[in-house]
Amino acid sequence: MKNRLRVLRAERKWSQAELAERLGVSRQTVNAVETEKYEPSITLAFKMARLFEARIEDIFQPDDNSNPET
Amino acid sequence: MDKSTSTSVRDAILGYGSLIVWAICYLGALLLLREFQLQGWVRIAVALLPILPFALFLSMVLAQIRSLDELWRRIHLEALAIAFPLAILLLMILGLMELATGLSPNDWSYRHVWIFLPIFYAIGVVVSVRRYK
């Protein structure tokens, strides 16, 4: 799963720690999501979407080979 | 100090405090059972004494885990998933080595395994943290 979290955060000039605080998670979690080592829960994804005033699919995009219908 | 920091400090004090109380109770029970000629139900009561502080310690650990965010909960779950099979592996090897070489129970036996459990857990945490770093 790819995501645009780092780009969206950079646009708002937030540090990872700042974003983590706004989301109520640890900085490590933000870093792991940004580096695509960890896929957040749907609850956290919704929090991110709400925070960035975007849809979840605007932040997260499945990898080309991860579509279950193909 | 903000509210969340003071809550964390309080939780840490309660957590480590209950761990220290448990350790003192355990060592105290060990000393009493080894060095004093206690009789009957007193021996059993002393042997069961560390359960109470350990229950407190356990509740503190659970509260701590529940307060973690989702990544850290996963890290601790993976640490358990590593530590548990490692403990089984150690038990299996100890059993087989006992058959193969006749290990001295004073040096190596099942009652020494518990010492390795926190070490296995720590290994699990390190492995899992590195994965998400």
N, CA and C atoms of all chains as a GROMACS GRO file, in nm:
protein
  609
    1MET      N    1   0.085  -0.121   0.000
    1MET     CA    2   0.000   0.000   0.000
    1MET      C    3   0.088   0.125   0.000
    2LYS      N    4   0.066   0.209  -0.103
    2LYS     CA    5   0.141   0.335  -0.109
    2LYS      C    6   0.060   0.444  -0.039
    3ASN      N    7   0.131   0.548   0.007
    3ASN     CA    8   0.055   0.659   0.067
    3ASN      C    9   0.126   0.792   0.045
    4ARG      N   10   0.048   0.899   0.062
    4ARG     CA   11   0.098   1.035   0.039
    4ARG      C   12   0.112   1.112   0.171
    5LEU      N   13   0.126   1.037   0.278
    5LEU     CA   14   0.128   1.101   0.410
    5LEU      C   15   0.243   1.201   0.424
    6ARG      N   16   0.361   1.160   0.377
    6ARG     CA   17   0.477   1.249   0.390
    6ARG      C   18   0.455   1.380   0.313
    7VAL      N   19   0.398   1.368   0.193
    7VAL     CA   20   0.372   1.486   0.109
    7VAL      C   21   0.270   1.578   0.178
    8LEU      N   22   0.162   1.517   0.225
    8LEU     CA   23   0.057   1.596   0.290
    8LEU      C   24   0.109   1.665   0.416
    9ARG      N   25   0.194   1.593   0.488
    9ARG     CA   26   0.253   1.652   0.611
    9ARG      C   27   0.346   1.767   0.576
   10ALA      N   28   0.427   1.744   0.471
   10ALA     CA   29   0.523   1.848   0.429
   10ALA      C   30   0.450   1.974   0.382
   11GLU      N   31   0.337   1.955   0.314
   11GLU     CA   32   0.258   2.070   0.267
   11GLU      C   33   0.214   2.158   0.382
   12ARG      N   34   0.190   2.096   0.496
   12ARG     CA   35   0.146   2.173   0.614
   12ARG      C   36   0.261   2.210   0.706
   13LYS      N   37   0.384   2.170   0.664
   13LYS     CA   38   0.506   2.202   0.739
   13LYS      C   39   0.500   2.148   0.883
   14TRP      N   40   0.443   2.030   0.896
   14TRP     CA   41   0.438   1.965   1.026
   14TRP      C   42   0.554   1.868   1.040
   15SER      N   43   0.606   1.856   1.159
   15SER     CA   44   0.705   1.751   1.184
   15SER      C   45   0.630   1.619   1.208
   16GLN      N   46   0.706   1.511   1.207
   16GLN     CA   47   0.643   1.382   1.235
   16GLN      C   48   0.582   1.382   1.376
   17ALA      N   49   0.655   1.444   1.468
   17ALA     CA   50   0.608   1.448   1.607
   17ALA      C   51   0.477   1.526   1.618
   18GLU      N   52   0.472   1.637   1.541
   18GLU     CA   53   0.351   1.721   1.542
   18GLU      C   54   0.231   1.644   1.487
   19LEU      N   55   0.255   1.575   1.376
   19LEU     CA   56   0.147   1.497   1.315
   19LEU      C   57   0.103   1.384   1.411
   20ALA      N   58   0.203   1.322   1.473
   20ALA     CA   59   0.173   1.213   1.566
   20ALA      C   60   0.084   1.263   1.680
   21GLU      N   61   0.117   1.382   1.729
   21GLU     CA   62   0.038   1.437   1.839
   21GLU      C   63  -0.105   1.466   1.795
   22ARG      N   64  -0.119   1.518   1.674
   22ARG     CA   65  -0.254   1.548   1.624
   22ARG      C   66  -0.336   1.421   1.604
   23LEU      N   67  -0.265   1.312   1.570
   23LEU     CA   68  -0.336   1.186   1.546
   23LEU      C   69  -0.351   1.102   1.673
   24GLY      N   70  -0.278   1.140   1.776
   24GLY     CA   71  -0.284   1.064   1.901
   24GLY      C   72  -0.209   0.932   1.893
   25VAL      N   73  -0.100   0.931   1.814
   25VAL     CA   74  -0.017   0.810   1.804
   25VAL      C   75   0.128   0.849   1.830
   26SER      N   76   0.218   0.750   1.830
   26SER     CA   77   0.358   0.780   1.852
   26SER      C   78   0.424   0.827   1.721
   27ARG      N   79   0.539   0.897   1.735
   27ARG     CA   80   0.612   0.942   1.617
   27ARG      C   81   0.658   0.823   1.534
   28GLN      N   82   0.692   0.712   1.603
   28GLN     CA   83   0.736   0.591   1.533
   28GLN      C   84   0.627   0.538   1.440
   29THR      N   85   0.502   0.552   1.485
   29THR     CA   86   0.391   0.505   1.402
   29THR      C   87   0.381   0.588   1.275
   30VAL      N   88   0.390   0.720   1.291
   30VAL     CA   89   0.385   0.808   1.173
   30VAL      C   90   0.499   0.773   1.078
   31ASN      N   91   0.619   0.756   1.132
   31ASN     CA   92   0.735   0.723   1.049
   31ASN      C   93   0.715   0.589   0.978
   32ALA      N   94   0.663   0.489   1.050
   32ALA     CA   95   0.645   0.357   0.990
   32ALA      C   96   0.540   0.361   0.879
   33VAL      N   97   0.437   0.445   0.896
   33VAL     CA   98   0.335   0.458   0.790
   33VAL      C   99   0.396   0.530   0.670
   34GLU      N  100   0.467   0.639   0.698
   34GLU     CA  101   0.527   0.716   0.587
   34GLU      C  102   0.625   0.633   0.505
   35THR      N  103   0.700   0.551   0.571
   35THR     CA  104   0.800   0.469   0.500
   35THR      C  105   0.739   0.338   0.447
   36GLU      N  106   0.606   0.327   0.464
   36GLU     CA  107   0.528   0.214   0.411
   36GLU      C  108   0.573   0.079   0.469
   37LYS      N  109   0.619   0.086   0.594
   37LYS     CA  110   0.653  -0.038   0.662
   37LYS      C  111   0.536  -0.087   0.747
   38TYR      N  112   0.440   0.001   0.767
   38TYR     CA  113   0.325  -0.035   0.848
   38TYR      C  114   0.199   0.023   0.785
   39GLU      N  115   0.098  -0.061   0.774
   39GLU     CA  116  -0.031  -0.015   0.720
   39GLU      C  117  -0.124   0.012   0.838
   40PRO      N  118  -0.173   0.136   0.847
   40PRO     CA  119  -0.254   0.170   0.965
   40PRO      C  120  -0.390   0.102   0.963
   41SER      N  121  -0.452   0.099   1.080
   41SER     CA  122  -0.588   0.045   1.090
   41SER      C  123  -0.684   0.140   1.018
   42ILE      N  124  -0.802   0.092   0.993
   42ILE     CA  125  -0.903   0.176   0.925
   42ILE      C  126  -0.938   0.297   1.012
   43THR      N  127  -0.935   0.278   1.144
   43THR     CA  128  -0.965   0.389   1.236
   43THR      C  129  -0.862   0.500   1.222
   44LEU      N  130  -0.734   0.461   1.218
   44LEU     CA  131  -0.628   0.560   1.205
   44LEU      C  132  -0.631   0.623   1.066
   45ALA      N  133  -0.661   0.543   0.965
   45ALA     CA  134  -0.670   0.597   0.828
   45ALA      C  135  -0.781   0.702   0.821
   46PHE      N  136  -0.894   0.678   0.886
   46PHE     CA  137  -1.003   0.776   0.888
   46PHE      C  138  -0.960   0.903   0.961
   47LYS      N  139  -0.886   0.887   1.071
   47LYS     CA  140  -0.836   1.003   1.145
   47LYS      C  141  -0.747   1.088   1.055
   48MET      N  142  -0.659   1.019   0.979
   48MET     CA  143  -0.569   1.090   0.888
   48MET      C  144  -0.648   1.165   0.782
   49ALA      N  145  -0.747   1.095   0.726
   49ALA     CA  146  -0.828   1.156   0.621
   49ALA      C  147  -0.899   1.280   0.674
   50ARG      N  148  -0.953   1.270   0.795
   50ARG     CA  149  -1.024   1.383   0.854
   50ARG      C  150  -0.928   1.499   0.879
   51LEU      N  151  -0.810   1.464   0.930
   51LEU     CA  152  -0.711   1.568   0.961
   51LEU      C  153  -0.666   1.642   0.835
   52PHE      N  154  -0.645   1.568   0.727
   52PHE     CA  155  -0.598   1.631   0.603
   52PHE      C  156  -0.714   1.673   0.511
   53GLU      N  157  -0.836   1.659   0.561
   53GLU     CA  158  -0.956   1.694   0.485
   53GLU      C  159  -0.952   1.632   0.346
   54ALA      N  160  -0.926   1.503   0.346
   54ALA     CA  161  -0.917   1.428   0.219
   54ALA      C  162  -0.990   1.295   0.236
   55ARG      N  163  -1.006   1.226   0.124
   55ARG     CA  164  -1.065   1.092   0.134
   55ARG      C  165  -0.952   0.993   0.161
   56ILE      N  166  -0.987   0.881   0.218
   56ILE     CA  167  -0.884   0.780   0.247
   56ILE      C  168  -0.809   0.742   0.119
   57GLU      N  169  -0.885   0.725   0.011
   57GLU     CA  170  -0.819   0.683  -0.114
   57GLU      C  171  -0.734   0.793  -0.176
   58ASP      N  172  -0.748   0.916  -0.127
   58ASP     CA  173  -0.658   1.023  -0.172
   58ASP      C  174  -0.523   1.013  -0.099
   59ILE      N  175  -0.524   0.947   0.016
   59ILE     CA  176  -0.401   0.933   0.094
   59ILE      C  177  -0.335   0.797   0.068
   60PHE      N  178  -0.419   0.695   0.062
   60PHE     CA  179  -0.366   0.558   0.045
   60PHE      C  180  -0.409   0.502  -0.091
   61GLN      N  181  -0.312   0.447  -0.160
   61GLN     CA  182  -0.344   0.379  -0.286
   61GLN      C  183  -0.287   0.238  -0.281
   62PRO      N  184  -0.369   0.140  -0.320
   62PRO     CA  185  -0.316   0.003  -0.320
   62PRO      C  186  -0.208  -0.014  -0.426
   63ASP      N  187  -0.114  -0.103  -0.399
   63ASP     CA  188  -0.015  -0.137  -0.502
   63ASP      C  189  -0.086  -0.199  -0.620
   64ASP      N  190  -0.026  -0.187  -0.738
   64ASP     CA  191  -0.090  -0.243  -0.859
   64ASP      C  192  -0.119  -0.391  -0.843
   65ASN      N  193  -0.027  -0.463  -0.775
   65ASN     CA  194  -0.041  -0.609  -0.766
   65ASN      C  195  -0.118  -0.655  -0.642
   66SER      N  196  -0.177  -0.556  -0.568
   66SER     CA  197  -0.248  -0.598  -0.447
   66SER      C  198  -0.399  -0.592  -0.463
   67ASN      N  199  -0.449  -0.572  -0.589
   67ASN     CA  200  -0.592  -0.566  -0.611
   67ASN      C  201  -0.648  -0.709  -0.607
   68PRO      N  202  -0.740  -0.740  -0.514
   68PRO     CA  203  -0.788  -0.877  -0.502
   68PRO      C  204  -0.871  -0.922  -0.622
   69GLU      N  205  -0.920  -0.824  -0.702
   69GLU     CA  206  -1.005  -0.863  -0.816
   69GLU      C  207  -0.924  -0.906  -0.938
   70THR      N  208  -0.793  -0.881  -0.935
   70THR     CA  209  -0.713  -0.916  -1.054
   70THR      C  210  -0.653  -1.054  -1.036
   71MET      N  211   0.459   2.007   3.397
   71MET     CA  212   0.434   1.872   3.346
   71MET      C  213   0.288   1.861   3.302
   72ASP      N  214   0.263   1.822   3.172
   72ASP     CA  215   0.124   1.813   3.128
   72ASP      C  216   0.058   1.686   3.181
   73LYS      N  217  -0.076   1.677   3.155
   73LYS     CA  218  -0.155   1.568   3.215
   73LYS      C  219  -0.107   1.431   3.167
   74SER      N  220  -0.082   1.418   3.034
   74SER     CA  221  -0.043   1.287   2.980
   74SER      C  222   0.094   1.243   3.032
   75THR      N  223   0.186   1.342   3.049
   75THR     CA  224   0.318   1.309   3.102
   75THR      C  225   0.308   1.263   3.247
   76SER      N  226   0.227   1.336   3.326
   76SER     CA  227   0.215   1.297   3.466
   76SER      C  228   0.146   1.161   3.479
   77THR      N  229   0.051   1.132   3.387
   77THR     CA  230  -0.012   0.999   3.387
   77THR      C  231   0.090   0.891   3.354
   78SER      N  232   0.178   0.919   3.254
   78SER     CA  233   0.281   0.822   3.217
   78SER      C  234   0.376   0.797   3.333
   79VAL      N  235   0.416   0.906   3.400
   79VAL     CA  236   0.509   0.894   3.514
   79VAL      C  237   0.444   0.812   3.624
   80ARG      N  238   0.315   0.841   3.651
   80ARG     CA  239   0.242   0.767   3.755
   80ARG      C  240   0.235   0.618   3.719
   81ASP      N  241   0.202   0.589   3.590
   81ASP     CA  242   0.192   0.450   3.545
   81ASP      C  243   0.327   0.378   3.558
   82ALA      N  244   0.435   0.450   3.522
   82ALA     CA  245   0.570   0.391   3.530
   82ALA      C  246   0.605   0.359   3.675
   83ILE      N  247   0.573   0.454   3.765
   83ILE     CA  248   0.602   0.432   3.908
   83ILE      C  249   0.524   0.312   3.960
   84LEU      N  250   0.394   0.306   3.925
   84LEU     CA  251   0.311   0.193   3.969
   84LEU      C  252   0.362   0.062   3.910
   85GLY      N  253   0.400   0.065   3.782
   85GLY     CA  254   0.448  -0.056   3.714
   85GLY      C  255   0.576  -0.108   3.775
   86TYR      N  256   0.676  -0.019   3.782
   86TYR     CA  257   0.805  -0.061   3.840
   86TYR      C  258   0.792  -0.088   3.989
   87GLY      N  259   0.708  -0.010   4.057
   87GLY     CA  260   0.685  -0.030   4.200
   87GLY      C  261   0.629  -0.169   4.228
   88SER      N  262   0.528  -0.209   4.148
   88SER     CA  263   0.468  -0.342   4.169
   88SER      C  264   0.567  -0.453   4.133
   89LEU      N  265   0.653  -0.425   4.034
   89LEU     CA  266   0.757  -0.524   3.998
   89LEU      C  267   0.855  -0.542   4.114
   90ILE      N  268   0.894  -0.430   4.176
   90ILE     CA  269   0.988  -0.436   4.288
   90ILE      C  270   0.924  -0.507   4.408
   91VAL      N  271   0.797  -0.474   4.435
   91VAL     CA  272   0.725  -0.539   4.546
   91VAL      C  273   0.717  -0.690   4.521
   92TRP      N  274   0.686  -0.727   4.396
   92TRP     CA  275   0.677  -0.870   4.362
   92TRP      C  276   0.813  -0.938   4.384
   93ALA      N  277   0.922  -0.873   4.336
   93ALA     CA  278   1.055  -0.931   4.350
   93ALA      C  279   1.091  -0.949   4.498
   94ILE      N  280   1.058  -0.847   4.578
   94ILE     CA  281   1.087  -0.856   4.722
   94ILE      C  282   1.007  -0.971   4.784
   95CYS      N  283   0.879  -0.982   4.747
   95CYS     CA  284   0.794  -1.090   4.801
   95CYS      C  285   0.848  -1.226   4.759
   96TYR      N  286   0.889  -1.236   4.634
   96TYR     CA  287   0.940  -1.364   4.584
   96TYR      C  288   1.068  -1.404   4.657
   97LEU      N  289   1.162  -1.310   4.666
   97LEU     CA  290   1.289  -1.340   4.733
   97LEU      C  291   1.267  -1.367   4.882
   98GLY      N  292   1.173  -1.291   4.942
   98GLY     CA  293   1.140  -1.312   5.082
   98GLY      C  294   1.082  -1.451   5.104
   99ALA      N  295   0.989  -1.492   5.016
   99ALA     CA  296   0.928  -1.625   5.027
   99ALA      C  297   1.034  -1.734   5.011
  100LEU      N  298   1.125  -1.711   4.915
  100LEU     CA  299   1.234  -1.807   4.892
  100LEU      C  300   1.320  -1.823   5.018
  101LEU      N  301   1.354  -1.709   5.077
  101LEU     CA  302   1.436  -1.708   5.198
  101LEU      C  303   1.365  -1.780   5.313
  102LEU      N  304   1.237  -1.745   5.332
  102LEU     CA  305   1.160  -1.806   5.442
  102LEU      C  306   1.149  -1.958   5.426
  103LEU      N  307   1.123  -2.001   5.302
  103LEU     CA  308   1.104  -2.145   5.279
  103LEU      C  309   1.235  -2.222   5.292
  104ARG      N  310   1.346  -2.156   5.256
  104ARG     CA  311   1.476  -2.226   5.262
  104ARG      C  312   1.538  -2.224   5.401
  105GLU      N  313   1.524  -2.112   5.469
  105GLU     CA  314   1.601  -2.092   5.592
  105GLU      C  315   1.522  -2.118   5.720
  106PHE      N  316   1.391  -2.121   5.712
  106PHE     CA  317   1.312  -2.137   5.835
  106PHE      C  318   1.228  -2.264   5.828
  107GLN      N  319   1.210  -2.322   5.942
  107GLN     CA  320   1.132  -2.446   5.950
  107GLN      C  321   0.984  -2.413   5.969
  108LEU      N  322   0.923  -2.364   5.865
  108LEU     CA  323   0.780  -2.332   5.872
  108LEU      C  324   0.700  -2.461   5.855
  109GLN      N  325   0.585  -2.462   5.914
  109GLN     CA  326   0.506  -2.586   5.913
  109GLN      C  327   0.375  -2.569   5.836
  110GLY      N  328   0.332  -2.680   5.776
  110GLY     CA  329   0.197  -2.694   5.719
  110GLY      C  330   0.151  -2.580   5.632
  111TRP      N  331   0.035  -2.524   5.670
  111TRP     CA  332  -0.031  -2.423   5.586
  111TRP      C  333   0.050  -2.294   5.576
  112VAL      N  334   0.138  -2.270   5.674
  112VAL     CA  335   0.220  -2.147   5.670
  112VAL      C  336   0.315  -2.154   5.550
  113ARG      N  337   0.370  -2.273   5.528
  113ARG     CA  338   0.461  -2.291   5.413
  113ARG      C  339   0.386  -2.264   5.282
  114ILE      N  340   0.264  -2.316   5.275
  114ILE     CA  341   0.184  -2.296   5.152
  114ILE      C  342   0.149  -2.148   5.136
  115ALA      N  343   0.110  -2.084   5.246
  115ALA     CA  344   0.074  -1.941   5.240
  115ALA      C  345   0.194  -1.858   5.195
  116VAL      N  346   0.311  -1.890   5.247
  116VAL     CA  347   0.433  -1.816   5.207
  116VAL      C  348   0.464  -1.840   5.059
  117ALA      N  349   0.446  -1.967   5.015
  117ALA     CA  350   0.474  -2.000   4.874
  117ALA      C  351   0.379  -1.925   4.780
  118LEU      N  352   0.256  -1.900   4.827
  118LEU     CA  353   0.156  -1.833   4.741
  118LEU      C  354   0.160  -1.681   4.754
  119LEU      N  355   0.234  -1.633   4.850
  119LEU     CA  356   0.239  -1.489   4.879
  119LEU      C  357   0.271  -1.401   4.756
  120PRO      N  358   0.368  -1.440   4.670
  120PRO     CA  359   0.403  -1.351   4.557
  120PRO      C  360   0.292  -1.336   4.453
  121ILE      N  361   0.186  -1.416   4.463
  121ILE     CA  362   0.078  -1.406   4.364
  121ILE      C  363   0.013  -1.268   4.367
  122LEU      N  364  -0.009  -1.215   4.487
  122LEU     CA  365  -0.079  -1.086   4.499
  122LEU      C  366  -0.005  -0.971   4.432
  123PRO      N  367   0.123  -0.948   4.468
  123PRO     CA  368   0.194  -0.839   4.399
  123PRO      C  369   0.212  -0.867   4.250
  124PHE      N  370   0.221  -0.997   4.214
  124PHE     CA  371   0.236  -1.027   4.071
  124PHE      C  372   0.107  -0.992   3.996
  125ALA      N  373  -0.008  -1.016   4.059
  125ALA     CA  374  -0.136  -0.980   3.996
  125ALA      C  375  -0.142  -0.829   3.973
  126LEU      N  376  -0.091  -0.754   4.070
  126LEU     CA  377  -0.087  -0.608   4.056
  126LEU      C  378   0.005  -0.569   3.940
  127PHE      N  379   0.123  -0.634   3.935
  127PHE     CA  380   0.218  -0.608   3.827
  127PHE      C  381   0.154  -0.639   3.692
  128LEU      N  382   0.085  -0.752   3.684
  128LEU     CA  383   0.020  -0.792   3.559
  128LEU      C  384  -0.084  -0.689   3.515
  129SER      N  385  -0.163  -0.641   3.612
  129SER     CA  386  -0.265  -0.542   3.576
  129SER      C  387  -0.200  -0.413   3.527
  130MET      N  388  -0.084  -0.379   3.584
  130MET     CA  389  -0.011  -0.260   3.539
  130MET      C  390   0.042  -0.279   3.396
  131VAL      N  391   0.094  -0.399   3.369
  131VAL     CA  392   0.146  -0.427   3.234
  131VAL      C  393   0.032  -0.418   3.133
  132LEU      N  394  -0.083  -0.477   3.166
  132LEU     CA  395  -0.197  -0.474   3.075
  132LEU      C  396  -0.244  -0.329   3.051
  133ALA      N  397  -0.249  -0.251   3.158
  133ALA     CA  398  -0.291  -0.111   3.144
  133ALA      C  399  -0.193  -0.037   3.053
  134GLN      N  400  -0.065  -0.068   3.070
  134GLN     CA  401   0.039  -0.004   2.989
  134GLN      C  402   0.023  -0.041   2.842
  135ILE      N  403   0.001  -0.171   2.816
  135ILE     CA  404  -0.016  -0.219   2.678
  135ILE      C  405  -0.139  -0.155   2.614
  136ARG      N  406  -0.248  -0.145   2.692
  136ARG     CA  407  -0.372  -0.088   2.638
  136ARG      C  408  -0.358   0.061   2.608
  137SER      N  409  -0.264   0.126   2.676
  137SER     CA  410  -0.247   0.270   2.651
  137SER      C  411  -0.157   0.297   2.530
  138LEU      N  412  -0.096   0.190   2.475
  138LEU     CA  413  -0.007   0.209   2.361
  138LEU      C  414  -0.086   0.232   2.232
  139ASP      N  415  -0.020   0.289   2.132
  139ASP     CA  416  -0.089   0.305   2.005
  139ASP      C  417  -0.079   0.174   1.925
  140GLU      N  418  -0.145   0.171   1.810
  140GLU     CA  419  -0.162   0.042   1.740
  140GLU      C  420  -0.031  -0.019   1.693
  141LEU      N  421   0.067   0.062   1.653
  141LEU     CA  422   0.195   0.005   1.608
  141LEU      C  423   0.268  -0.062   1.725
  142TRP      N  424   0.269   0.007   1.840
  142TRP     CA  425   0.340  -0.049   1.956
  142TRP      C  426   0.271  -0.173   2.010
  143ARG      N  427   0.137  -0.177   1.998
  143ARG     CA  428   0.066  -0.300   2.037
  143ARG      C  429   0.108  -0.414   1.945
  144ARG      N  430   0.120  -0.385   1.816
  144ARG     CA  431   0.163  -0.490   1.722
  144ARG      C  432   0.306  -0.535   1.753
  145ILE      N  433   0.392  -0.438   1.787
  145ILE     CA  434   0.531  -0.472   1.821
  145ILE      C  435   0.534  -0.568   1.939
  146HIS      N  436   0.452  -0.539   2.041
  146HIS     CA  437   0.450  -0.628   2.158
  146HIS      C  438   0.388  -0.763   2.126
  147LEU      N  439   0.290  -0.764   2.036
  147LEU     CA  440   0.230  -0.892   1.995
  147LEU      C  441   0.334  -0.977   1.921
  148GLU      N  442   0.409  -0.911   1.831
  148GLU     CA  443   0.513  -0.984   1.758
  148GLU      C  444   0.624  -1.032   1.852
  149ALA      N  445   0.652  -0.950   1.954
  149ALA     CA  446   0.754  -0.990   2.052
  149ALA      C  447   0.710  -1.118   2.124
  150LEU      N  448   0.581  -1.124   2.158
  150LEU     CA  449   0.529  -1.246   2.221
  150LEU      C  450   0.536  -1.364   2.125
  151ALA      N  451   0.504  -1.336   1.998
  151ALA     CA  452   0.505  -1.442   1.895
  151ALA      C  453   0.646  -1.495   1.874
  152ILE      N  454   0.747  -1.416   1.906
  152ILE     CA  455   0.886  -1.461   1.897
  152ILE      C  456   0.926  -1.530   2.028
  153ALA      N  457   0.889  -1.468   2.141
  153ALA     CA  458   0.934  -1.519   2.272
  153ALA      C  459   0.872  -1.655   2.305
  154PHE      N  460   0.745  -1.672   2.271
  154PHE     CA  461   0.676  -1.797   2.309
  154PHE      C  462   0.739  -1.920   2.241
  155PRO      N  463   0.755  -1.920   2.108
  155PRO     CA  464   0.820  -2.036   2.045
  155PRO      C  465   0.965  -2.055   2.091
  156LEU      N  466   1.036  -1.943   2.119
  156LEU     CA  467   1.174  -1.957   2.169
  156LEU      C  468   1.175  -2.029   2.303
  157ALA      N  469   1.076  -1.998   2.388
  157ALA     CA  470   1.067  -2.065   2.519
  157ALA      C  471   1.039  -2.215   2.499
  158ILE      N  472   0.951  -2.246   2.403
  158ILE     CA  473   0.922  -2.387   2.374
  158ILE      C  474   1.047  -2.456   2.321
  159LEU      N  475   1.119  -2.386   2.234
  159LEU     CA  476   1.243  -2.442   2.179
  159LEU      C  477   1.342  -2.473   2.290
  160LEU      N  478   1.357  -2.378   2.383
  160LEU     CA  479   1.450  -2.398   2.495
  160LEU      C  480   1.408  -2.518   2.580
  161LEU      N  481   1.277  -2.528   2.608
  161LEU     CA  482   1.227  -2.642   2.686
  161LEU      C  483   1.254  -2.774   2.614
  162MET      N  484   1.232  -2.773   2.483
  162MET     CA  485   1.254  -2.894   2.404
  162MET      C  486   1.402  -2.934   2.407
  163ILE      N  487   1.489  -2.835   2.385
  163ILE     CA  488   1.633  -2.863   2.383
  163ILE      C  489   1.680  -2.913   2.520
  164LEU      N  490   1.627  -2.847   2.626
  164LEU     CA  491   1.664  -2.890   2.762
  164LEU      C  492   1.624  -3.035   2.787
  165GLY      N  493   1.502  -3.069   2.743
  165GLY     CA  494   1.453  -3.206   2.761
  165GLY      C  495   1.539  -3.306   2.685
  166LEU      N  496   1.570  -3.272   2.561
  166LEU     CA  497   1.650  -3.364   2.479
  166LEU      C  498   1.793  -3.375   2.530
  167MET      N  499   1.849  -3.260   2.572
  167MET     CA  500   1.986  -3.262   2.625
  167MET      C  501   1.994  -3.340   2.756
  168GLU      N  502   1.884  -3.333   2.833
  168GLU     CA  503   1.880  -3.408   2.956
  168GLU      C  504   1.889  -3.558   2.926
  169LEU      N  505   1.819  -3.600   2.819
  169LEU     CA  506   1.824  -3.740   2.778
  169LEU      C  507   1.960  -3.776   2.719
  170ALA      N  508   2.013  -3.681   2.640
  170ALA     CA  509   2.136  -3.709   2.568
  170ALA      C  510   2.259  -3.708   2.657
  171THR      N  511   2.263  -3.612   2.750
  171THR     CA  512   2.387  -3.596   2.826
  171THR      C  513   2.369  -3.605   2.977
  172GLY      N  514   2.246  -3.612   3.024
  172GLY     CA  515   2.224  -3.614   3.168
  172GLY      C  516   2.266  -3.483   3.233
  173LEU      N  517   2.203  -3.374   3.189
  173LEU     CA  518   2.235  -3.241   3.244
  173LEU      C  519   2.211  -3.240   3.395
  174SER      N  520   2.295  -3.169   3.466
  174SER     CA  521   2.274  -3.156   3.610
  174SER      C  522   2.154  -3.064   3.635
  175PRO      N  523   2.053  -3.112   3.709
  175PRO     CA  524   1.936  -3.027   3.735
  175PRO      C  525   1.970  -2.903   3.819
  176ASN      N  526   2.085  -2.906   3.884
  176ASN     CA  527   2.125  -2.787   3.961
  176ASN      C  528   2.174  -2.675   3.870
  177ASP      N  529   2.226  -2.713   3.754
  177ASP     CA  530   2.276  -2.613   3.660
  177ASP      C  531   2.173  -2.580   3.552
  178TRP      N  532   2.114  -2.683   3.495
  178TRP     CA  533   2.019  -2.665   3.385
  178TRP      C  534   1.897  -2.751   3.410
  179SER      N  535   1.784  -2.688   3.429
  179SER     CA  536   1.660  -2.764   3.440
  179SER      C  537   1.545  -2.673   3.403
  180TYR      N  538   1.424  -2.729   3.401
  180TYR     CA  539   1.307  -2.649   3.363
  180TYR      C  540   1.288  -2.528   3.454
  181ARG      N  541   1.332  -2.539   3.578
  181ARG     CA  542   1.310  -2.426   3.669
  181ARG      C  543   1.402  -2.307   3.640
  182HIS      N  544   1.496  -2.326   3.549
  182HIS     CA  545   1.581  -2.212   3.510
  182HIS      C  546   1.525  -2.139   3.389
  183VAL      N  547   1.423  -2.197   3.326
  183VAL     CA  548   1.374  -2.141   3.199
  183VAL      C  549   1.316  -2.000   3.217
  184TRP      N  550   1.249  -1.975   3.331
  184TRP     CA  551   1.181  -1.847   3.348
  184TRP      C  552   1.276  -1.728   3.337
  185ILE      N  553   1.402  -1.749   3.372
  185ILE     CA  554   1.500  -1.641   3.363
  185ILE      C  555   1.514  -1.594   3.218
  186PHE      N  556   1.499  -1.692   3.126
  186PHE     CA  557   1.519  -1.659   2.985
  186PHE      C  558   1.396  -1.592   2.922
  187LEU      N  559   1.279  -1.604   2.986
  187LEU     CA  560   1.157  -1.551   2.924
  187LEU      C  561   1.163  -1.400   2.899
  188PRO      N  562   1.201  -1.318   3.000
  188PRO     CA  563   1.211  -1.174   2.968
  188PRO      C  564   1.318  -1.144   2.864
  189ILE      N  565   1.424  -1.227   2.861
  189ILE     CA  566   1.529  -1.207   2.760
  189ILE      C  567   1.472  -1.234   2.620
  190PHE      N  568   1.396  -1.343   2.606
  190PHE     CA  569   1.333  -1.374   2.478
  190PHE      C  570   1.236  -1.263   2.437
  191TYR      N  571   1.163  -1.212   2.536
  191TYR     CA  572   1.066  -1.105   2.507
  191TYR      C  573   1.139  -0.980   2.459
  192ALA      N  574   1.250  -0.948   2.526
  192ALA     CA  575   1.330  -0.831   2.486
  192ALA      C  576   1.384  -0.851   2.344
  193ILE      N  577   1.430  -0.973   2.314
  193ILE     CA  578   1.478  -1.002   2.177
  193ILE      C  579   1.364  -0.979   2.077
  194GLY      N  580   1.244  -1.026   2.113
  194GLY     CA  581   1.128  -1.009   2.026
  194GLY      C  582   1.097  -0.863   2.001
  195VAL      N  583   1.104  -0.781   2.107
  195VAL     CA  584   1.077  -0.637   2.092
  195VAL      C  585   1.180  -0.574   1.999
  196VAL      N  586   1.307  -0.608   2.020
  196VAL     CA  587   1.415  -0.550   1.937
  196VAL      C  588   1.395  -0.588   1.791
  197VAL      N  589   1.367  -0.716   1.765
  197VAL     CA  590   1.347  -0.763   1.627
  197VAL      C  591   1.230  -0.689   1.562
  198SER      N  592   1.120  -0.677   1.637
  198SER     CA  593   1.000  -0.615   1.582
  198SER      C  594   1.019  -0.464   1.561
  199VAL      N  595   1.084  -0.398   1.657
  199VAL     CA  596   1.109  -0.253   1.642
  199VAL      C  597   1.193  -0.227   1.518
  200ARG      N  598   1.294  -0.311   1.497
  200ARG     CA  599   1.382  -0.293   1.380
  200ARG      C  600   1.303  -0.307   1.249
  201ARG      N  601   1.204  -0.394   1.252
  201ARG     CA  602   1.124  -0.417   1.132
  201ARG      C  603   1.047  -0.291   1.090
  202TYR      N  604   1.000  -0.215   1.187
  202TYR     CA  605   0.917  -0.098   1.156
  202TYR      C  606   0.996   0.033   1.161
  203LYS      N  607   1.125   0.024   1.183
  203LYS     CA  608   1.206   0.145   1.197
  203LYS      C  609   1.229   0.212   1.062
   0.00000   0.00000   0.00000
